[in-house]
């Protein structure tokens, strides 16, 4: 029953309920975040990648 109620929440409310720190509004943002984090870990200036859904 609890999972059924979570499906009714907006993505932000669901993420908050699950104690997620980062909330990505669309799965397309994952590639942008991945590229930025890889740049930072490689001690490079972060690259800004525009998600394909924008």
Rosetta constraint file for C-alpha pairs under 8 A:
AtomPair CA 1 CA 5 HARMONIC 6.56 0.50
AtomPair CA 2 CA 6 HARMONIC 6.49 0.50
AtomPair CA 3 CA 7 HARMONIC 6.49 0.50
AtomPair CA 4 CA 8 HARMONIC 6.98 0.50
AtomPair CA 5 CA 9 HARMONIC 7.02 0.50
AtomPair CA 6 CA 14 HARMONIC 5.96 0.50
AtomPair CA 7 CA 14 HARMONIC 7.65 0.50
AtomPair CA 9 CA 13 HARMONIC 5.68 0.50
AtomPair CA 9 CA 14 HARMONIC 5.62 0.50
AtomPair CA 10 CA 14 HARMONIC 6.11 0.50
AtomPair CA 11 CA 15 HARMONIC 6.07 0.50
AtomPair CA 11 CA 25 HARMONIC 7.53 0.50
AtomPair CA 12 CA 16 HARMONIC 6.13 0.50
AtomPair CA 12 CA 23 HARMONIC 6.76 0.50
AtomPair CA 12 CA 25 HARMONIC 7.97 0.50
AtomPair CA 13 CA 17 HARMONIC 6.05 0.50
AtomPair CA 14 CA 18 HARMONIC 6.25 0.50
AtomPair CA 15 CA 19 HARMONIC 6.18 0.50
AtomPair CA 15 CA 20 HARMONIC 5.25 0.50
AtomPair CA 15 CA 21 HARMONIC 7.98 0.50
AtomPair CA 15 CA 23 HARMONIC 6.51 0.50
AtomPair CA 16 CA 20 HARMONIC 5.91 0.50
AtomPair CA 16 CA 21 HARMONIC 7.87 0.50
AtomPair CA 24 CA 29 HARMONIC 6.45 0.50
AtomPair CA 24 CA 30 HARMONIC 7.50 0.50
AtomPair CA 25 CA 29 HARMONIC 7.51 0.50
AtomPair CA 26 CA 30 HARMONIC 8.00 0.50
AtomPair CA 28 CA 32 HARMONIC 7.64 0.50
AtomPair CA 28 CA 51 HARMONIC 5.49 0.50
AtomPair CA 28 CA 52 HARMONIC 6.50 0.50
AtomPair CA 28 CA 53 HARMONIC 6.60 0.50
AtomPair CA 29 CA 33 HARMONIC 6.28 0.50
AtomPair CA 29 CA 51 HARMONIC 5.54 0.50
AtomPair CA 30 CA 34 HARMONIC 6.02 0.50
AtomPair CA 31 CA 35 HARMONIC 6.12 0.50
AtomPair CA 31 CA 49 HARMONIC 7.87 0.50
AtomPair CA 31 CA 51 HARMONIC 7.45 0.50
AtomPair CA 32 CA 36 HARMONIC 6.24 0.50
AtomPair CA 32 CA 48 HARMONIC 6.99 0.50
AtomPair CA 32 CA 49 HARMONIC 5.05 0.50
AtomPair CA 32 CA 50 HARMONIC 6.74 0.50
AtomPair CA 32 CA 51 HARMONIC 6.39 0.50
AtomPair CA 33 CA 37 HARMONIC 6.13 0.50
AtomPair CA 34 CA 38 HARMONIC 6.10 0.50
AtomPair CA 35 CA 39 HARMONIC 6.21 0.50
AtomPair CA 35 CA 46 HARMONIC 7.77 0.50
AtomPair CA 35 CA 47 HARMONIC 6.78 0.50
AtomPair CA 35 CA 49 HARMONIC 7.45 0.50
AtomPair CA 36 CA 40 HARMONIC 6.31 0.50
AtomPair CA 36 CA 46 HARMONIC 5.03 0.50
AtomPair CA 36 CA 47 HARMONIC 5.59 0.50
AtomPair CA 36 CA 48 HARMONIC 6.85 0.50
AtomPair CA 36 CA 49 HARMONIC 7.97 0.50
AtomPair CA 37 CA 41 HARMONIC 6.12 0.50
AtomPair CA 37 CA 46 HARMONIC 7.47 0.50
AtomPair CA 38 CA 42 HARMONIC 6.10 0.50
AtomPair CA 39 CA 43 HARMONIC 6.25 0.50
AtomPair CA 39 CA 44 HARMONIC 5.06 0.50
AtomPair CA 39 CA 45 HARMONIC 6.33 0.50
AtomPair CA 39 CA 46 HARMONIC 5.16 0.50
AtomPair CA 39 CA 47 HARMONIC 6.84 0.50
AtomPair CA 40 CA 44 HARMONIC 5.57 0.50
AtomPair CA 40 CA 45 HARMONIC 6.56 0.50
AtomPair CA 40 CA 46 HARMONIC 5.90 0.50
AtomPair CA 50 CA 54 HARMONIC 7.15 0.50
